[in-house]
């Protein structure tokens, strides 16, 4: 996300918001209304992969 933001000039918070919106429409990752214990193993793994390279600021934006 940071690389895309730097190359495109789009604010990273906008990129995270767009991704979150898409996720909610497609239900790729459960919404915050669902307890993480109810997530499938695939969804948990997806979050781990997506957040592995994020710094603290990016991770915080991801979690919103």
C-alpha positions as CSV (number, residue, x, y, z in Angstrom):
1,X,0.0,0.0,0.0
2,X,2.8,2.4,0.8
3,X,4.5,1.7,-2.5
4,X,1.2,2.3,-4.4
5,X,0.6,5.5,-2.4
6,X,4.0,6.8,-3.2
7,X,3.8,6.0,-6.9
8,X,0.3,7.2,-7.4
9,X,0.2,10.2,-5.0
10,X,-3.0,8.8,-3.5
11,X,-3.1,9.1,0.3
12,X,-2.5,5.8,2.0
13,X,-5.6,6.3,4.2
14,X,-7.7,6.6,1.0
15,X,-6.2,3.3,-0.3
16,X,-7.0,1.5,2.9
17,X,-10.6,3.0,2.9
18,X,-11.2,1.8,-0.6
19,X,-9.9,-1.6,0.2
20,X,-12.0,-1.8,3.3
21,X,-15.1,-0.8,1.3
22,X,-14.4,-3.4,-1.3
23,X,-13.9,-6.0,1.4
24,X,-17.2,-5.2,3.0
25,X,-19.0,-5.6,-0.4
26,X,-17.3,-8.8,-1.3
27,X,-17.0,-10.2,2.3
28,X,-13.3,-11.1,1.8
29,X,-12.6,-10.6,5.5
30,X,-15.3,-10.6,8.2
31,X,-16.5,-7.2,9.4
32,X,-15.6,-5.9,12.9
33,X,-19.1,-6.9,14.0
34,X,-18.1,-10.6,13.9
35,X,-15.9,-12.0,16.7
36,X,-12.4,-13.0,15.4
37,X,-13.0,-16.5,16.9
38,X,-15.8,-17.0,14.3
39,X,-13.5,-16.2,11.3
40,X,-12.5,-19.0,9.1
41,X,-8.8,-20.1,9.0
42,X,-8.6,-18.7,5.4
43,X,-9.8,-15.3,6.5
44,X,-7.4,-15.2,9.5
45,X,-4.5,-16.2,7.2
46,X,-5.5,-13.6,4.6
47,X,-5.3,-10.9,7.3
48,X,-1.9,-12.1,8.4
49,X,-0.5,-12.1,4.9
50,X,-2.0,-8.6,4.1
51,X,-0.6,-7.0,7.3
52,X,2.8,-8.7,7.5
53,X,4.7,-5.9,5.8
54,X,2.9,-3.0,7.4
55,X,4.4,-0.5,9.7
56,X,2.5,0.6,12.9
57,X,0.7,3.5,11.1
58,X,-0.4,1.4,8.2
59,X,-1.5,-1.4,10.5
60,X,-3.6,1.0,12.5
61,X,-5.3,2.3,9.3
62,X,-5.9,-1.3,8.2
63,X,-7.6,-2.2,11.5
64,X,-10.1,0.7,11.2
